[in-house]
Each structure stands twice: as C-alpha cells, then as structure tokens.
Amino acid sequence: MRIIVAAVGRLKRGPETELSERYAKRAAQTGRQLGLRDVEVVEIRESRAAEPEKRMLEESIALANVIPQGAAVALLDAQGENLDSGTLASRLATWRGQDRPAVVFLIGGPDGLAGSLRDKAELRLSFGAATWPHQLVRVMLLEQIYRAATILTGHPYHRA
C-alpha cells in the first residue's frame, strides 16, 4: 500500500521542508516491514483564480486527479476527528488489511476543498481547534504517519 500526501502549495527550502523529508523517509523505511511501499508527497500548485470559489474548485480538481482508483481518502479538516496516534495507526492497518492500493491524505489550500472532494473522504482528520500553517500541518501529518508505522511495527519511538 502506498501513502500519498497531496498538498496544495509548495514548501520552500527551510526547516519545514527538512522535517517533512525526514519524516517521509523514516515512515517509508519503517513502513516497508508493514507492506507500505512508499510515502510520497505530491505538491499541487495554488490556483491563481481571482475568486475563492474558483480557486477552491481548481485546487480540488487537481487533488482529485492524484487519487488512485480504490484508494482510501483522508483529508485534513479543522472540523474533523481529533484522533490519537494509536487510532490513526489502527485506521492505516485496517486500510492495509482491505488491500487498498493507497491511502491519500489531502491538505487543501487556504480556501478549503470542494464539497464533492470532501464527500469522498473516509476520514476527516483534525489536529485540534487551533489554526495551523499549511507547512506545519504537512510536517505534523508526516510525523503522525511515521509514528503510526512505528506503533504497528512495535518500534520504541512511540511510548504511550
């Protein structure tokens, strides 16, 4: 099973990029033991449309185009579920057990995601009520994916 993090916007070189790359690499290495083939980050260009609705639609279409057939879809949503790391690990294990080809985590742009894309989500994940910069959300998501892989492999990184 592949794990894809599809995000609107590009990270510039700096600490957020370094952390994102570090956690993606660790998650991929740890995940091999679990049958996770890859942890891939796909960056979607921000729309330049003048109207927020059009920006949201264009970005949502671009995100939808990276979702493989049969993939589980999880999106980051401020009103989503605030899961602990163990529960997220269980969700990944469930999707892996269903022989899903991939799990796609979607991080929308500042204008959000179109309703049609939101309706495809099997999981709406929140990192709490606070508003987080998209760059940090990506780092936190990749760290949680890595942590979930360590939980599933019994690695001591996660100590609850």
C-alpha positions in Angstrom: 0.0 0.0 0.0 1.3 3.5 -0.9 0.8 6.5 1.3 0.3 9.7 -0.6 0.2 13.2 1.0 -1.2 15.5 -1.6 -1.0 19.2 -0.6 -1.9 22.5 -2.2 1.2 24.7 -2.2 4.9 24.2 -2.2 7.3 24.2 0.7 10.2 26.5 0.2 13.6 25.3 1.3 13.9 25.5 5.1 13.2 23.7 8.3 9.7 22.7 7.4 10.9 21.0 4.2 13.8 19.3 6.0 11.4 17.9 8.7 8.9 16.8 6.0 11.5 15.0 4.1 12.9 13.4 7.3 9.6 12.1 8.4 8.6 10.9 5.0 11.8 9.0 4.7 11.5 7.5 8.2 7.9 6.5 7.5 8.8 4.8 4.2 11.7 2.9 5.8 9.7 1.7 8.8 6.6 1.0 6.7 8.4 -1.5 4.5 8.0 -4.0 7.3 4.3 -3.4 7.1 3.9 -3.7 3.3 3.9 0.0 2.8 5.6 0.5 -0.5 6.2 4.3 -0.5 5.4 7.5 1.3 5.0 10.1 -1.5 4.4 13.9 -1.2 2.6 15.5 -4.2 2.5 19.2 -4.3 -0.3 20.9 -6.1 0.2 24.4 -7.5 -2.0 27.0 -5.9 -4.7 28.4 -8.2 -4.3 31.9 -9.4 -8.0 32.4 -9.9 -9.4 35.7 -8.5 -12.5 34.3 -6.8 -12.2 32.0 -3.8 -14.8 29.5 -5.1 -12.9 29.1 -8.4 -9.6 28.7 -6.6 -11.1 26.0 -4.3 -12.6 24.2 -7.3 -9.4 24.2 -9.4 -7.3 23.0 -6.5 -9.8 20.3 -5.6 -9.8 19.0 -9.2 -6.0 18.9 -9.2 -6.1 17.0 -5.8 -8.7 14.6 -7.1 -6.5 13.7 -10.1 -3.8 12.2 -7.8 -6.2 9.8 -6.0 -5.7 6.3 -7.4 -8.7 4.1 -8.0 -9.7 2.2 -4.8 -7.6 4.4 -2.5 -8.7 5.3 0.9 -9.1 9.1 1.2 -8.4 11.1 4.3 -8.5 14.9 4.4 -7.2 17.4 6.9 -10.2 19.3 8.2 -10.4 21.7 11.2 -13.9 20.2 11.9 -12.6 16.6 11.5 -11.9 13.9 14.1 -9.1 14.6 16.6 -7.6 11.1 16.6 -4.8 9.9 18.9 -1.8 8.2 17.2 -2.9 4.7 18.1 -6.3 5.2 16.4 -4.7 6.6 13.3 -2.3 3.6 13.2 -5.4 1.3 13.5 -7.0 3.1 10.6 -3.9 2.5 8.5 -3.8 -1.1 9.5 -7.5 -1.5 8.5 -7.0 0.0 5.1 -3.9 -2.1 4.6 -6.0 -5.2 5.6 -8.6 -4.2 3.0 -5.8 -4.4 0.3 -6.2 -0.8 -0.6 -3.7 0.3 -3.2 -3.1 3.6 -1.4 -4.1 5.9 1.3 -4.3 9.6 0.2 -4.1 12.3 2.7 -5.3 15.6 1.3 -4.3 19.1 2.5 -6.3 21.8 0.8 -5.4 25.4 0.2 -6.5 28.4 2.2 -9.9 28.4 0.6 -10.6 24.7 1.6 -11.8 21.9 -0.6 -14.8 21.4 -2.8 -17.8 19.5 -1.3 -17.5 16.8 -4.0 -14.0 16.1 -2.8 -14.9 16.3 0.8 -17.6 13.7 0.2 -15.0 11.2 -1.0 -13.2 11.2 2.4 -13.4 8.2 4.6 -11.7 10.1 7.3 -11.6 13.8 8.2 -8.7 14.4 10.4 -8.1 17.4 12.7 -5.0 18.5 14.6 -7.2 20.4 17.0 -9.1 23.6 17.1 -6.1 25.9 16.5 -5.4 27.2 13.1 -2.0 25.8 11.8 0.1 27.0 8.9 -0.2 24.5 6.0 3.6 24.0 6.1 3.4 22.8 9.8 0.3 20.7 9.1 2.3 18.8 6.5 5.1 18.2 8.9 2.7 17.1 11.7 0.9 14.7 9.3 4.1 13.1 8.1 5.3 12.7 11.7 2.0 11.1 12.6 2.3 8.7 9.6 5.8 7.8 10.8 4.5 7.4 14.4 1.7 5.1 13.2 4.2 2.9 11.3 6.3 2.7 14.5 3.2 1.7 16.5 2.3 -1.0 14.0 5.9 -2.4 14.0 6.4 -2.2 17.8 9.2 0.3 17.4 10.0 2.2 20.6 9.6 5.6 19.0 6.1 5.7 20.3 5.8 5.5 24.0 2.2 6.0 25.2 
